[in-house]
Amino acid sequence: MVTKEAIDAALSAHAQWKKRLQDAATNGQSDFEVEIVKKDNECQFGKWLSSLSQEEKNSEDYQKIKTVHAEFHTIAGEILKLAISGQKTDAMKMLEFGGQYGVSTGKLVLALNSWKSKL
């Protein structure tokens, strides 16, 4: 079931990724695996999304969030890949204000807040 608490938890969890990715770029290592990060159904929120009823999955809000959430994970995985392969500059560029990460995160936050406002 879609709840404000579940959406708040998703916002909080995904907000932590910028710091994790910055740390990975700085240190050249991470406790997370690129292929897992790229998957939108491995995080707690992705698992929750997958568990929703078919009726909820048919909603426009769900479809939008499913798309932008998957995009977020693709970009986060790419940044992590760059970071742990020694391409710190490229990883940090994606994390910069106005970079791919910020744009993707902005879309996700807007979509989640929009969905939450309808509850």
Secondary structure in CASP SS format (residue, H / E / C, confidence):
PFRMAT SS
TARGET T0000
AUTHOR 0000-0000-0000
METHOD secondary structure of the structure
MODEL  1
M C 1.00
V C 1.00
T C 1.00
K H 1.00
E H 1.00
A H 1.00
I H 1.00
D H 1.00
A H 1.00
A H 1.00
L H 1.00
S H 1.00
A H 1.00
H H 1.00
A H 1.00
Q C 1.00
W H 1.00
K H 1.00
K H 1.00
R H 1.00
L H 1.00
Q H 1.00
D H 1.00
A H 1.00
A H 1.00
T H 1.00
N H 1.00
G C 1.00
Q C 1.00
S C 1.00
D C 1.00
F C 1.00
E C 1.00
V H 1.00
E H 1.00
I H 1.00
V H 1.00
K C 1.00
K C 1.00
D C 1.00
N C 1.00
E C 1.00
C C 1.00
Q H 1.00
F H 1.00
G H 1.00
K H 1.00
W H 1.00
L H 1.00
S H 1.00
S H 1.00
L C 1.00
S C 1.00
Q H 1.00
E H 1.00
E H 1.00
K H 1.00
N C 1.00
S C 1.00
E H 1.00
D H 1.00
Y H 1.00
Q H 1.00
K H 1.00
I H 1.00
K H 1.00
T H 1.00
V H 1.00
H H 1.00
A H 1.00
E H 1.00
F H 1.00
H H 1.00
T H 1.00
I H 1.00
A H 1.00
G H 1.00
E H 1.00
I H 1.00
L H 1.00
K H 1.00
L H 1.00
A H 1.00
I H 1.00
S C 1.00
G C 1.00
Q C 1.00
K H 1.00
T H 1.00
D H 1.00
A H 1.00
M H 1.00
K H 1.00
M H 1.00
L H 1.00
E C 1.00
F C 1.00
G C 1.00
G C 1.00
Q H 1.00
Y H 1.00
G H 1.00
V H 1.00
S H 1.00
T H 1.00
G H 1.00
K H 1.00
L H 1.00
V H 1.00
L H 1.00
A H 1.00
L H 1.00
N H 1.00
S H 1.00
W H 1.00
K H 1.00
S H 1.00
K C 1.00
L C 1.00
END
